[in-house]
Amino acid sequence: MTSEIDPALLALSGSKIEILISCNNLADLDEFTKTDPMCVMSIKQFGQWKEYGRTEAIRNTLNPR
């Protein structure tokens, strides 16, 4: 299966973009404190997923912004 790249995305090549991420009511998986969530961004290149970046962990929250 081949997918075409949106021309609007090609126009962004080499540009810097800002992505705002927030979550609500994450599962509380830590036993003694709240969860320390972070976001990992991956890009699929040549059929393989590669980590592109990650945010810092936001400590003790279930509702990170």
C-alpha positions in Angstrom: 0.0 0.0 0.0 1.5 3.4 -1.0 0.3 6.7 0.4 0.8 10.1 -1.1 2.2 12.9 0.8 0.0 16.0 1.2 1.5 18.9 -0.8 0.8 21.2 2.1 3.1 19.0 4.3 5.8 19.2 1.7 5.6 23.0 1.9 6.5 22.8 5.6 9.8 20.9 4.8 12.6 22.6 6.7 10.1 24.7 8.7 9.8 24.7 12.5 6.4 23.9 13.9 5.0 23.9 17.4 2.7 21.1 18.6 0.7 21.6 21.8 -0.3 18.4 23.6 -2.4 17.9 26.6 -4.1 14.9 28.3 -6.9 14.4 30.8 -7.6 11.7 33.3 -4.5 9.5 32.6 -4.4 6.1 34.3 -2.7 6.4 37.7 -0.2 3.5 37.4 2.4 4.6 40.0 2.0 3.1 43.4 3.2 5.9 45.7 2.9 9.0 43.6 1.0 10.2 40.6 2.1 9.3 37.1 5.0 11.3 35.5 3.8 11.5 31.9 5.8 12.5 28.8 5.1 12.4 25.1 7.3 10.6 22.5 7.1 11.6 18.9 8.0 9.0 16.2 8.3 9.2 12.5 7.9 6.3 10.1 10.8 6.3 7.6 11.4 3.5 5.1 8.9 1.3 6.9 10.6 1.7 10.3 9.5 3.8 13.2 12.2 6.2 14.5 12.0 8.3 17.6 12.2 12.0 16.6 11.8 13.7 20.0 10.3 13.6 23.4 9.0 16.1 25.9 10.2 16.4 29.5 8.3 14.4 32.0 5.7 16.4 34.0 5.9 15.1 37.5 3.0 13.9 39.6 0.1 14.8 37.4 -2.7 12.9 35.6 -3.6 16.0 33.5 -0.5 17.3 31.8 -0.5 20.4 29.6 
